[in-house]
Structure formats: structure tokens, C-alpha cells
Amino acid sequence: MVEKYKFTDDLLTGNNEIDSEHKYLFKLINTAVDDDEKNEIPKTVLLKKILKGLDNYATNHFVHEEEYMQEIDDPELSLQKKEHMAFINYIEEECEIEITEENAAERLKTIIAFGAKWLYYHIMGSDNMIGAFRKSDIEDNGEPFRFKNEYVIGITFIDDGNIQLFELLRKIDSLIDTKNEQDTFDDVMKLFTELLGSANTLFTAKEGYMERIEYAGLEEQHKAHQSFLKKISRIDIERINDDRKEYMKEFVLYIANWLGIHILKEDKQIPKE
């Protein structure tokens, strides 16, 4: 079987149980893709198989993941719970629909696409940040979107870039509270796109600087940057229908806290030329 979706080391959380379950999901989706393309097994059988696999994954894995996140005091736990519940609800709805020869082929492709999307949006965009920091790391002073004096590292282009990121996060948070939810959603997504572009520009310049001065912490910085970019680029709030505004508020707060801690713990270590 040729693997279309590969589980790479950068997705490891360090928890063997969780990592094994993630690998299982990759294998489940790859097997489904392979079997569908070979066209040797009835689509009704394949659809039942993948639905059962996804249901088992959700039933067991999410409990283990949430327990681990609670144990390590991970501040993204509430966001993870919402995304997990959206996954569970979707699979439960699909399991209730009768499987027939007429609908099996199309539904199989839809379910495979859903599973593949989860690999990228959730595992690569959320799970790989498990353990990035703890709630106890967050300074609760009521101003999470303000660039504070302690964030200044003395390298002008990095300070300016971080100031811009905090300002964009502040704008996003302010927009979320407006009354017209659909207009807000569209505008927020535009700002997230701007945030992604600004962060990518800053990180590229920062890594270029660190490479030029031969900074030993470049690799760790690169990994942190990639996690941050994946998290923003793979936000999937269209699936969070019941409490989308609350989800967005928690998401942008998490990003702001992550950025502040990254500056204090990692950017502060970058030497000036």
C-alpha cells in the first residue's frame, strides 16, 4: 500500500498512547483510500469499515487525549473538546444514515475526505501543539492582546513584527463581539489571513537572521514557527456551529498567549548582532 498521508516525527506529542492512536488514524485513512482505488471490495463494506474505525477512534482517543491535556494543564483543552465533539457529532450522524449500494460510493469518498481533512486541520494544526505550554505559564493580567514592555527583545524588526501580530489579534478579538455574526465571521477570516501572512513574513526574516548569526536555537524556533502557522492556517470554525463566537474568542486568546510565551521563552534568547 502506498501511503498518501504520512505520519511524520514532527506530529509526535511524546505521549505513546496518543501517538499510537494518531498513527492508527493515518493508517485507517490510507487503507480506505487504497481499497477505494483498487475497487475490489464492495463500497458498502468499505463504508461500514471506515465508519466503524472512525467511531472507535473518537470513542477511545478523545478521552485519552483530553485526560492527558488535563493532566499537563494544557490551556487548549477547551478548544480541543469543542473540535472533538464536532467530530463525534458528524460521525454519529453518518452512522445513523442507512448504507445502500446507491449511496455508498459517494458517501465513502466524502468520509475519506473528512478523515483526511481531520489529519491536516486537527492533528497537524492542533494536536502537534499539545504540551507547548501550560495554563500556569499564562500571566492573567486582563490584557492578553497588548504588546508589553517585557516582550521587547531589542532587535527592531522582530519587535515591530511582534507588535503587528498583537495588533491584529486585538482587532480580531474586537470584531468577534460585533452583532452581525456573518459579517463578523467574514471579516475575522480576512484578518486571520492577514495574521498568517504577517507571521510568515516575520518568521522567515527571523530565521534568516538566526541563520546568519549561526544561532544554535534556530531549529527549535523553526519548529515553533511551523506549529504557530499550522494552527492559524488550519482553523476550521465552520464546523463549530453551536458556539462559533465562543470558539473564536478562545482560539484568538490561545494564540495571543502562545505568542507572548514564545517571545519570553524563545525570542528573548536570540542574541543581537
Secondary structure by P-SEA (a helix, b strand, c coil): cccccccccccccccaaaaaaaaaaaaaaaaaaaaaaaccccaaaaaaaaaaaaaaaaacaaaaaaaaaaaacccaaaaaaaaaaaaaaaaaaaaacccccccaaaaaaaaaaaaaaaaccccccccccccccccccccccccccccccccccccaaaaaaaaaaaaaaaaaaaaaaccaaaaaaaaaaaaaaaaaaaaaaaaaaaaaaaaaacccaaaaaaaaaaaaaaaaaacccccccccaaaaaaaaaaaaaaaaaaaaaccccccccc
